[in-house]
Amino acid sequence: MANTYFSHLTYGPMWYVELLFVFVCLYAVWAKFMSKNKLSVVRQSTPPTYRMFTVFVMILAAGYFTIRLWVPALDLPGGSPKVQSFVGLFTASGYDLPQYVGLFILGIIAYQRNWFRNTPDSMGRAGFGIAIGASILLLPLVLLFGVDGLQFSGGWNWTSLVYSLWEALFCVGVILGLIIFFRRRVFHQGKGWSFLSAHSFVIYIIHIPIIAIVLLLLD
């Protein structure tokens, strides 16, 4: 694995850094003209509601379905080569672009409104339940009716819509569940974890070469 990494050295996962940099620059421009909405400002507010997350899931599912008219899920064949080439300038998985945009915006809102601390514990349990329930109810439909011809990957068909809805429900449900789980179980950080958390952007940039070197030494 390590030899493969060094012999096929490309930008690898750095597309995520590039995309995040674009998002941050856009946010900086927006915050410049909206001084009351700076990322550093944490406001006291009411916790999020299920209605808020329902609306977000619907928007995310619609985004998935729309982008996959031109950029099929899982890099499967089909779609529009021109759109795929353009989206590929920013991300290696353009079919998930609505997720990256949506969660970046939601993360800003969650931080500013202190949702990481005031979201009820019950939402975490509900999140895991929704992710499991959606997988039990929706995935079999995709597997039974959408695999043949890879219809689920995109296009004007109901299996693509169901797959997009499942992915949105699973994504938001698991995120909610993990936030509450770690808040309850791993709430305090030592100096080491605090340092890594504060330098997560740099660590993301250098982690792949470090892992590759370790694997090379193990070989």
N, C-alpha and C positions, 0 to 999 in steps of 0.2 A: 504493500500500500504506500509506504513512504517513497519507494523508488518511483512508483507511478506518479506521485505528487510532484517530485522534482523533475521528472522527465516530461511532464505535461503542465509546466508551470504557466498558469494564466491568471486572470484577475480573480478567479474562484469566487468565494463568497463576498468579495469586496463590492459587488453590485449593491449589496444592502447598505454599506457605508455611503456609497454614492447617492443612493436614493434618500437615505436619511439626511444627508447633507443638503440635498435639494429641498426637502421638507423644512429643515431648520432655517434655510435662507428665506424661503417663502414666509415662514412664521415670523422671522425677524423683521421682514418688510411690513407684514401686517401689524405686528406689535408696535412698530415705529409710529404708526398713525392711530393706534388704539392703545394709548398708554395705560388705560385702566384694565387691560387684559393681559398684562405681562405674565410670563410663565412663572416668575418668582413670587407672584401674588397668590397667596392661599387664602381663600375666603371661607368663612363659616356658612354652611348652607344645609338645607335638608338633604337627607340621603337620597340616592337614586330610587326610582320607582320601577316596577315591572313594566309599566306602560312605556317608559323611556327606552328600556332595553328591547321591548317588542318593536318599537318604531325603528330602532337601530338595526335590529335583525332583518326587518323587512327591507330597509334601504340597502343593507349589505347584500342580501340575497338578490335584490334587483340589480345591484352592481355586478355581482358575479355573473348573472344570467346575461346581462348586456355585453360585458367585455368578452364573454366567451362566444358571442356571435362571430367574432373575428379572431380571438386567441383561445383555441380549445384548451380545456383543462388538462393538466398533467403532460403538457407538451405533445399531445396526441395529434395525428394528422388532421389537416383541414384548416378552415379559417382563411384569413386574408394575409398573405405574405407581407404586404406593405405595412399594415397595422402592426403585425408582429415585429417587423424590423424596427419600427418607430418605438414601440413599447420596450423592445429589447435594449434600447439605449439606456434605459433606467433600471431595468430589473430583469433577472434571469427567469422569472416566473410571472409573466405579464398577466396570466389568467387570475392571479391573486392580487392584482393591483388595487382593486376596491378595498380589500382587507387592509393593506398597508396604509392607504390614505385614511380610511375610516377609523382605524385603531389609533393612528397618530393624533387625529383630531379628538377622538374620545379620551385619549390619555391626557391631553392638555386640559380638557374639561374636568376630568376626574381629579387631576392634581389640584386645579384651582378651587374646586368645590370640596376638596378633602374627602372624596369618596373612598379612598383607600383605607381610611380610618372609620368612616361613619356608615359604610354599607352594612346592613344587617347580616348577621351570621346565617340567617335562614336563606338568604339569597345564594350563598355558597352551596348549600345543600341542594337548593332548587336548580342551580346551574349544573351541577353534576347529574342531577336527575333528568334535566332537559336534554343534556348531551347523550345520556344513555337511552332515554325514551325516543329521541329523534333517530338514533342509530337503529333501534329495534323496529320502528315503524316505517322509516323512509328508505333506509339503505336496501332492504329486501326488494322494494319496488324498483330501485335503480338496477340492482343486480339481475332481476328477472326480466325487465323490459328495456333497459337502456344499454346493456353491454353489447348486444348484437349490433354491429355497425358503429359502435362507440357513440351512440346518440347522446348519452349522458354528458359527454365532454363539451357540448355546445351546439347551438343552432335553435331554430324555432320548433322545439318539441317539449312535451311535458316532462320527460325524464331529465332533461337538462335543468328545467325549473325546479324539480324535486331535489336533484343533486345540489343545486345552488342553495336551496332552502336548508337542506340537511347540513351543508358545510357551514352556513351562517349560524345555525342553532348550535352546532357542535363547538364551533370556535368561541362564541360568546359564552356558552355554558361552561366550558372547561376553564376559560379565563376567570370567570366569576368564582368557580369552585376553587381554583388554585390560589387566587388572591386571599380568600377567606381562610383556606387551609394554612397557608404560610403566615398569615397574620396571627392565627391562633397558636400555631405550633412553633414557628421560628420568628417570633416578633423582634427579638433582640439580636444585634449584631456585635461580634467582637471587633477588635481593631483590624484584623486581617480581612474579614468580610467587608467591613466598612471601606477599607482602602480599595478593594477590588470593585465594590459598587460605585465608588466615586470615579474610578478610572475605567469603567466598563467599555467605553468607546475605544480606547487604546487597546484594551485587552482583546476586544473582538478583532481588531486589525492584526494583532500578532499571534493569536492563538493557533491558527492553522500551521504556520511554520514550526512553532514549538512542538505541537503534536506530531508533525511529520518527522522532526528530528528525534523525538523520543521513540517513535516507531522504528526509525532507521537504526537507532542504537539497540533496540530490542531484537531487530533482525540479526 
